[in-house]
Amino acid sequence: MAVNKELLDILACPNCKGDVHLDEAGSGLVCDHCKLLYEVRDGIPIMLVEEAKRLE
């Protein structure tokens, strides 16, 4: 499920407050600065640092 463009424009990484963008698969939001992936579940981004996945 895609994230609404308007919502994506206002979301920020809760860790560094930087920009996030949708990953290629559309399954999560990526913060390039922190190297974290915030999953999107049922169209809702889970913006919790504790639940984010670390990217390599």
C-alpha positions as CSV (number, residue, x, y, z in Angstrom):
1,M,0.0,0.0,0.0
2,A,1.3,3.4,-0.9
3,V,1.7,6.3,1.5
4,N,-0.3,9.4,0.7
5,K,2.0,12.0,-1.0
6,E,0.8,14.8,1.3
7,L,1.6,12.6,4.4
8,L,5.0,11.8,3.0
9,D,5.8,15.5,2.5
10,I,5.3,16.2,6.2
11,L,6.8,13.1,7.8
12,A,10.3,13.3,9.2
13,C,12.6,10.7,10.8
14,P,11.9,10.7,14.5
15,N,15.5,10.0,15.3
16,C,17.3,12.9,13.4
17,K,14.3,14.9,12.2
18,G,15.6,14.5,8.6
19,D,13.7,13.7,5.4
20,V,12.4,10.2,4.7
21,H,11.4,8.7,1.4
22,L,9.5,5.6,0.2
23,D,11.8,2.7,-0.5
24,E,11.8,1.0,-4.0
25,A,9.4,-1.8,-2.9
26,G,7.0,0.7,-1.3
27,S,7.1,-1.2,1.9
28,G,8.7,1.4,4.2
29,L,10.1,4.8,4.6
30,V,13.9,5.3,4.6
31,C,16.0,7.8,6.4
32,D,19.3,7.9,4.5
33,H,21.1,9.8,7.3
34,C,20.3,7.3,10.1
35,K,20.2,4.3,7.7
36,L,16.8,3.2,9.2
37,L,13.7,1.7,7.5
38,Y,10.3,2.5,9.0
39,E,7.9,-0.2,7.9
40,V,4.5,0.7,6.4
41,R,1.8,-1.6,7.7
42,D,-1.8,-1.5,6.3
43,G,-0.9,1.9,4.8
44,I,0.3,3.4,8.1
45,P,4.0,4.3,8.6
46,I,5.3,2.9,11.9
47,M,7.5,5.9,12.9
48,L,9.0,4.4,16.0
49,V,12.8,4.3,16.3
50,E,12.5,1.1,18.4
51,E,10.7,-0.7,15.6
52,A,12.8,0.6,12.7
53,K,15.1,-1.8,10.8
54,R,18.8,-0.9,10.4
55,L,19.9,-0.7,6.8
56,E,23.4,-1.8,5.8
